[in-house]
Amino acid sequence: MSYPSITWAQSQEKETAETAEDNGLELAKHSKSAILMERDTGTILYDKNAEEKLPPASMTKVMTMLLIMEALDEGKLSLTEQVTVSEYAASMGGSQIFLEAGEEMTVQDLLKGIAVASGNDASMAMAERIAGSEESFVKMMNDKVKELGLTSTQFQNPTGLPAENHYSTAYDMAVMAKELLKHEEITEYTGIYEDYLRQGTEDEFWLVNTNKLVKFYDGVDGLKTGYTSEAKFCLTATAEKNGMRTIAVVMGADNTKNRNSDVSQLLDYAYSQFETKKLYEKNQPVTSFEWFKANKQPIDIITDDNVSILYPKGMDLDQLDTKISIDQDIELPLTKGTKVGQVIVTDGEETISETDLVVAEDLDKANLFQLFKRTFASFFSL
């Protein structure tokens, strides 16, 4: 099978994976489909039927949580905001935190209810708060799917409850998880094993994470389980060890034991065979730049994501080189986070990775006085 945007690291790894398969390596044998991805580079380390369309069950909430985190980042929500639960949200079946119609709960606690207990009622309450209705939120979900370049996912609700034409793939779920993990604080919720809602009240509710690997596999701190009778047992998991974060997705396992075993096996393979070297942290200033016609000078240029390289253990990295490319003819004004260049890692003539560089703050056009002052200064500097 083929994947979009295969990087140097992925192509190198694919040779390794093929060799491993030739040697009889078979992972995730209890699951219909599976994939193993390194988060920073997006490199596929292993896949099994990863483009097969299957019901994702509550793994759907990876996208729901992504839209919540984006709304928080954009200032459309705050963690302390009280959300009023509608009768419709309170009526959701399946996994729930037993919200009552008219009850108020903070965004933080609703997010915790989604991440830890897979609350369908909490998911619907947040969907209605963000978009006004389930229908509008589902449109946002599917628009985000398209924005991520995914073509094998269609959502019908924010919960993952059974619905016609509600499907995804292991590969698409891994990409959504990769995007969610850009919001690093999400693991502060998905990594909780047990906690309480409404603590100290007569309606106190004990949360226990549906993802038992959070407790029983070193390094696992998310992300989302799923189960329906049609989907069987599913899990999108993430772990971090020795500075390397991985994503493992399995779909269609026949029980929780086999699901957890398959994910553990995938993670074991990743950490026994590969390692990463981080070159830049997310939002780290890489360079500064001066646009003559901009109102601010200089402006910091920062990374849009972590910049890492992935390599088989024992590989020589002495030939690596890092290059910075900035678009000097970019049109103003610019909003914070707009792409203006790339950091490119190469091994000789071969490109290993390309990561977007963005402006660290809003940038507008300079006024006439600023332009005159700069022109005057540059004239006398000659």
C-alpha positions in Angstrom: 0.0 0.0 0.0 1.1 3.6 -0.4 0.8 6.7 1.8 0.9 10.4 0.9 4.0 12.4 1.6 6.4 9.5 2.2 9.6 11.0 3.7 13.2 9.8 3.5 12.7 8.2 7.0 9.6 6.4 5.8 11.2 5.0 2.7 14.2 3.9 4.7 11.9 2.2 7.2 9.8 0.5 4.6 12.8 -1.4 3.5 13.3 -2.4 7.1 9.7 -3.4 7.5 9.7 -5.5 4.3 12.8 -7.3 5.5 11.2 -7.9 8.9 8.1 -9.3 7.2 10.3 -11.5 5.0 11.8 -12.8 8.3 8.3 -13.8 9.5 7.4 -10.8 11.6 3.7 -10.5 12.0 2.3 -7.9 14.4 -1.3 -7.2 15.5 -2.4 -10.6 14.5 -5.7 -10.4 16.5 -6.9 -7.2 14.8 -8.5 -6.6 11.4 -6.3 -3.6 10.7 -3.4 -1.8 12.5 -0.8 0.8 12.0 2.3 2.1 13.9 3.5 5.6 13.4 6.3 7.8 14.8 4.6 11.1 15.8 7.1 13.8 15.0 8.0 12.6 11.5 4.8 10.8 10.6 6.8 7.8 9.6 4.9 4.5 9.2 6.8 1.8 11.0 4.3 -1.0 10.4 0.9 -1.5 8.9 -1.7 -4.2 8.4 -4.7 -3.4 6.2 -4.4 0.2 7.4 -6.6 1.6 4.6 -9.5 -0.7 5.2 -12.6 1.3 6.1 -14.1 0.2 9.4 -16.3 1.6 12.1 -14.1 3.5 14.6 -16.5 3.4 17.5 -15.5 5.8 20.3 -12.1 6.5 18.6 -14.3 9.0 16.8 -13.7 11.2 19.9 -10.1 11.8 18.8 -11.5 14.2 16.3 -14.0 15.5 18.8 -11.1 16.3 21.2 -9.1 17.8 18.4 -11.9 20.4 17.7 -12.2 21.1 21.4 -8.4 21.8 21.7 -8.5 24.0 18.6 -11.4 26.0 20.1 -9.4 26.4 23.3 -6.4 27.6 21.4 -8.4 30.1 19.4 -10.0 31.6 22.5 -13.5 30.4 21.6 -13.6 28.4 24.8 -12.0 28.5 28.2 -11.4 25.5 30.5 -13.3 27.2 33.3 -16.4 28.0 31.3 -19.6 26.4 32.5 -21.4 24.5 29.8 -25.2 23.9 30.2 -26.1 20.4 29.2 -29.1 20.0 26.9 -31.7 17.4 27.2 -30.5 15.8 23.9 -26.9 15.6 25.2 -28.1 14.1 28.5 -30.0 11.4 26.5 -26.9 9.8 24.9 -26.6 6.1 25.5 -23.5 4.0 25.7 -20.5 5.2 27.7 -21.5 8.3 29.7 -20.8 10.4 32.8 -24.5 10.6 33.6 -25.1 14.3 32.9 -28.5 15.7 33.7 -30.4 18.1 31.4 -29.8 21.6 32.7 -26.7 20.6 34.6 -23.7 22.9 34.3 -20.1 21.5 34.1 -16.8 23.1 33.2 -15.2 22.5 29.9 -12.2 21.1 31.8 -14.4 18.4 33.5 -16.3 17.6 30.3 -13.0 17.2 28.5 -11.9 14.9 31.3 -15.2 12.9 31.0 -14.5 12.4 27.2 -10.8 11.6 27.5 -11.0 9.2 30.5 -14.5 7.8 30.5 -15.4 8.2 26.8 -18.6 10.0 27.8 -21.0 10.3 24.9 -23.1 12.8 26.8 -20.0 14.9 27.5 -19.0 14.7 23.8 -22.4 15.9 22.7 -22.5 18.7 25.2 -19.2 20.0 23.9 -20.3 19.6 20.3 -23.4 21.7 20.9 -21.4 24.3 22.8 -18.8 24.7 20.0 -21.0 24.5 16.9 -24.5 25.1 18.2 -25.8 21.7 17.0 -24.7 18.1 16.4 -25.2 18.6 12.6 -23.0 21.7 12.5 -20.3 20.0 14.6 -20.3 16.9 12.4 -19.7 19.3 9.4 -16.7 20.7 11.3 -15.4 17.2 11.9 -15.6 16.3 8.2 -14.2 19.6 7.1 -11.2 18.9 9.4 -10.9 15.5 7.8 -10.6 17.1 4.4 -8.1 19.7 5.7 -5.9 16.9 6.9 -5.9 15.4 3.4 -7.8 12.2 4.5 -10.1 10.5 2.0 -11.3 7.4 3.9 -13.1 8.9 6.8 -16.7 10.0 7.2 -18.3 11.0 10.5 -22.0 11.1 11.3 -21.8 12.0 15.0 -19.2 13.2 17.6 -19.5 10.1 19.7 -18.9 7.0 17.6 -22.3 5.5 18.3 -23.3 3.2 15.5 -24.5 5.1 12.4 -24.7 4.3 8.7 -21.7 5.6 6.7 -19.7 6.4 9.8 -16.3 5.0 9.1 -12.5 5.5 9.2 -9.2 3.6 8.8 -6.3 2.9 11.0 -4.1 5.2 8.9 -6.6 8.1 9.1 -7.0 7.6 12.8 -3.2 7.8 13.2 -3.1 11.1 11.3 -5.9 12.5 13.4 -4.1 11.4 16.5 -0.9 13.0 15.3 -2.7 16.3 14.8 -4.3 16.1 18.2 -0.9 15.5 19.8 0.2 18.9 18.6 -1.8 20.0 21.5 0.6 18.5 24.0 -1.6 19.3 27.0 -4.2 16.7 25.8 -2.2 13.9 27.5 -2.8 15.6 30.8 -6.4 14.3 30.3 -6.0 11.1 28.3 -3.1 10.0 30.6 -5.3 10.1 33.7 -6.1 6.6 35.0 -8.6 7.5 37.6 -10.2 10.7 38.9 -13.6 12.1 40.0 -16.2 14.5 38.7 -18.5 16.5 41.1 -16.1 15.4 43.9 -17.5 16.0 47.4 -21.1 16.2 46.2 -23.8 13.6 46.4 -23.5 13.2 42.6 -19.7 12.3 42.8 -18.7 10.2 39.9 -15.6 8.0 39.7 -13.8 8.0 36.4 -11.6 5.1 35.4 -9.8 5.2 32.1 -11.1 2.8 29.5 -7.5 2.5 28.2 -5.9 0.2 30.7 -2.5 0.6 29.0 -2.2 4.0 30.7 -1.6 2.1 33.9 0.0 -1.1 32.6 2.4 -0.1 29.8 5.2 2.3 30.6 5.0 5.5 28.6 1.4 5.2 27.4 -0.6 8.4 28.1 -3.5 8.2 25.7 -5.5 8.4 23.5 -8.9 6.7 22.9 -10.5 3.3 23.1 -13.6 2.2 21.1 -16.1 -0.6 21.1 -19.4 -1.4 19.5 -20.7 -4.8 18.5 -20.0 -4.0 14.9 -16.6 -2.3 15.4 -15.4 -4.8 18.0 -12.5 -3.6 20.2 -10.4 -0.7 18.9 -7.7 1.5 20.3 -5.7 4.5 19.2 -2.8 4.6 21.7 0.2 6.8 22.1 3.4 6.4 24.2 6.5 8.4 24.8 9.9 6.8 25.8 13.3 8.2 25.5 12.0 11.3 23.7 10.3 9.3 21.0 6.5 9.4 20.7 4.6 6.8 18.8 1.0 6.2 17.8 -0.4 2.7 17.5 -3.9 2.0 16.1 -5.7 -1.3 16.1 -9.2 -1.9 14.9 -11.5 -4.9 15.0 -9.9 -7.0 17.8 -12.2 -9.7 19.3 -11.6 -8.7 23.0 -9.8 -6.2 25.2 -7.0 -8.6 26.1 -6.1 -9.2 22.4 -6.5 -5.5 21.6 -4.1 -4.4 24.4 -1.7 -7.2 23.4 -1.6 -6.1 19.8 -1.0 -2.5 20.8 1.7 -3.5 23.3 3.4 -5.6 20.6 3.4 -2.7 18.2 4.9 -0.4 20.8 7.5 -3.0 21.8 8.6 -3.2 18.1 8.9 0.6 17.8 11.1 1.1 20.9 13.3 -2.0 20.2 14.1 -1.1 16.6 14.0 2.7 16.3 15.0 5.9 18.0 14.7 9.6 17.3 16.8 12.7 17.6 15.0 16.0 18.3 16.4 19.0 16.5 13.9 21.6 17.4 11.0 21.8 19.9 7.5 22.9 18.7 7.3 26.8 18.7 11.1 27.1 19.1 12.6 30.2 17.4 14.7 29.0 14.5 15.7 32.4 13.0 14.4 35.9 12.8 13.6 37.9 9.7 13.0 41.5 8.6 10.4 42.2 5.9 11.0 45.8 4.8 7.3 46.5 4.4 6.3 45.0 7.8 5.3 47.0 10.8 7.6 45.0 13.1 11.3 44.2 12.7 12.7 41.7 13.3 10.1 39.0 13.7 10.8 35.5 15.2 10.3 32.6 12.8 9.3 29.5 14.8 8.7 25.8 14.2 5.1 24.7 13.6 5.8 21.3 15.2 8.6 19.3 16.7 11.4 18.7 14.3 12.9 15.2 14.7 14.6 12.5 12.7 13.8 8.9 13.1 16.4 6.2 12.4 17.1 2.5 13.0 19.1 2.0 16.1 22.8 2.2 15.5 22.6 4.3 12.3 25.3 6.9 11.7 24.0 10.5 11.7 27.2 12.4 11.0 26.2 13.5 7.5 23.0 15.3 8.5 22.5 19.0 7.6 19.8 21.5 8.4 18.7 24.3 6.1 16.3 27.2 6.6 14.2 28.4 3.8 12.1 31.7 4.1 9.7 33.1 1.5 11.0 36.6 1.2 8.2 37.7 -1.2 5.3 36.8 1.1 2.3 39.1 1.1 1.4 41.1 4.2 -0.5 41.2 6.5 0.2 37.9 8.2 -1.5 36.3 11.2 0.3 34.4 13.9 1.0 30.9 12.8 1.1 31.6 9.1 3.6 29.5 7.2 6.5 31.5 5.8 9.1 28.9 5.2 10.5 25.5 6.1 13.3 23.8 8.0 14.8 21.1 5.8 16.9 18.2 7.1 19.1 16.5 4.5 21.5 13.6 4.3 23.8 14.7 1.4 21.4 15.3 -1.5 18.6 13.4 0.1 15.8 15.2 2.0 15.0 13.5 5.3 12.3 15.8 6.6 10.5 19.1 5.9 8.8 21.0 8.7 6.8 24.3 8.3 8.1 27.5 9.8 5.6 30.1 10.9 5.5 33.7 12.2 5.4 34.0 16.0 3.0 36.9 16.0 0.7 39.0 13.9 2.4 41.1 11.3 0.9 44.0 9.4 2.0 46.4 6.8 4.3 49.3 7.9 2.9 52.8 7.8 4.3 55.6 5.7 6.4 57.0 8.6 8.0 53.6 9.2 8.8 53.1 5.5 10.2 56.6 5.3 12.4 56.1 8.4 13.8 52.8 7.1 14.4 54.2 3.7 16.2 57.2 5.2 18.3 54.9 7.5 19.3 52.6 4.7 20.3 55.6 2.5 22.7 56.8 5.1 24.0 53.4 5.9 25.4 53.3 2.4 
